[in-house]
Amino acid sequence: MPTLDEKKAFATRLKQALKRSSKRIETATELSTQFNLRHPAEPITPQAAQKWLTGTARPTVDKIKTLADWLDVSPEWLRFGVTDMKRSRPAKGAKPTEETIQPTAEELEVLRRLRGLSEYRRQLVEGVIEQFSLDDEIWRD
């Protein structure tokens, strides 16, 4: 059974993911409607969506998976805040391929230092970068 803190943390992550969603969701009713379009087998009520948003309840694993797929985040991040899981990013126009990216001297130095860290510390750094990327996307809108 998730603790109140875990439920509140889930609510915070859900709100972050909703902010960066292409479809603006501003109410529990809108959340339940959009969720039910994607998870018709077990629809939810606006009251259930409100509990998710206020941190008084956390959805089941299958519902978290539906939310994660819809909101383009990893289920692990949405459920636990784990950021070392990679999420897919939709292509936005023509992006440079790995062959055309030329790192700067500063970027190469950061990479050299990153490679010198233990696996655990590398995962921490990658998690921070992933979180900053999410935050940056949220504030661009």
C-alpha positions in Angstrom: 0.0 0.0 0.0 1.6 3.3 -1.0 2.2 5.9 1.7 0.8 9.4 1.7 4.2 10.7 0.7 4.4 8.3 -2.3 0.9 9.3 -3.4 1.8 13.0 -3.2 5.0 12.4 -5.1 3.0 10.5 -7.8 0.6 13.5 -8.0 3.5 15.9 -8.5 4.9 13.7 -11.3 1.5 13.3 -12.9 1.0 17.1 -13.0 4.4 17.6 -14.5 3.7 15.1 -17.3 0.3 16.7 -17.9 1.8 20.1 -18.2 4.0 18.9 -21.0 1.3 17.0 -22.7 0.1 18.3 -26.1 -3.6 18.2 -24.9 -4.2 20.6 -22.1 -5.7 18.9 -19.1 -6.8 21.4 -16.4 -9.5 19.5 -14.5 -10.1 16.1 -13.0 -13.0 15.7 -15.4 -10.8 16.3 -18.4 -8.2 13.9 -17.1 -10.8 11.2 -16.5 -12.3 11.7 -20.0 -9.0 11.6 -21.8 -7.8 8.6 -19.7 -11.0 6.7 -20.4 -10.5 7.1 -24.1 -7.2 5.3 -23.7 -8.2 2.7 -21.1 -11.9 1.8 -21.9 -11.7 -1.6 -20.2 -11.7 0.0 -16.7 -12.9 3.6 -16.9 -12.4 6.0 -14.0 -14.6 8.7 -12.5 -13.6 12.3 -12.2 -13.5 11.7 -8.4 -10.8 9.0 -8.9 -8.8 11.4 -11.2 -9.1 14.1 -8.5 -7.6 11.8 -6.0 -4.7 11.1 -8.3 -4.1 14.8 -8.8 -4.4 15.6 -5.1 -2.2 12.7 -3.9 -4.8 11.0 -1.9 -4.7 7.9 -4.2 -2.4 6.3 -6.7 -3.7 4.3 -9.7 -3.0 0.6 -10.2 0.0 -0.5 -12.3 -2.0 -1.0 -15.4 -3.5 2.5 -15.2 -0.1 3.9 -14.6 1.1 2.2 -17.7 -1.8 3.7 -19.7 -1.0 7.2 -18.3 2.8 6.7 -19.0 2.1 5.7 -22.6 -0.2 8.6 -23.2 2.0 11.2 -21.6 5.3 9.8 -23.1 7.1 9.1 -19.8 8.3 5.8 -18.4 6.0 4.0 -16.1 8.8 3.7 -13.6 9.3 7.4 -13.5 5.6 8.1 -13.1 5.2 5.5 -10.4 8.4 5.8 -8.5 10.3 8.9 -9.8 13.0 6.6 -11.2 14.8 8.6 -13.9 17.4 6.2 -15.2 14.9 4.6 -17.5 15.0 6.1 -21.0 11.8 7.3 -22.6 11.1 7.7 -26.2 10.9 11.2 -27.7 8.7 11.9 -30.7 10.6 13.4 -33.6 10.1 17.2 -33.9 11.2 18.0 -37.4 14.6 17.1 -38.7 17.0 16.5 -35.9 20.7 16.0 -36.4 21.8 12.4 -36.5 24.6 11.1 -34.3 27.0 11.4 -37.3 26.4 15.1 -37.7 26.7 16.1 -34.0 30.1 17.6 -33.3 30.8 18.0 -29.6 32.6 21.0 -28.3 35.8 20.8 -26.2 33.7 21.5 -23.1 31.3 18.7 -23.9 34.1 16.3 -24.5 35.6 17.2 -21.1 32.2 16.6 -19.4 32.0 13.3 -21.1 35.6 12.3 -20.0 34.7 13.2 -16.4 31.4 11.3 -16.6 33.2 8.2 -17.8 35.5 8.4 -14.8 32.6 8.1 -12.4 31.3 4.9 -10.8 28.3 3.3 -12.4 26.1 4.5 -9.6 27.3 8.1 -9.9 26.8 8.0 -13.7 23.2 6.9 -13.1 22.7 9.8 -10.7 24.1 12.3 -13.2 21.9 10.8 -16.0 18.9 11.0 -13.7 19.6 14.7 -13.0 20.0 15.4 -16.7 16.7 13.6 -17.4 14.9 15.6 -14.7 16.3 18.9 -16.1 15.2 17.9 -19.6 11.7 17.2 -18.3 11.6 20.5 -16.4 12.9 22.4 -19.4 10.1 20.9 -21.6 7.5 21.9 -19.0 8.6 25.5 -18.8 8.8 26.0 -22.6 5.1 25.7 -23.1 
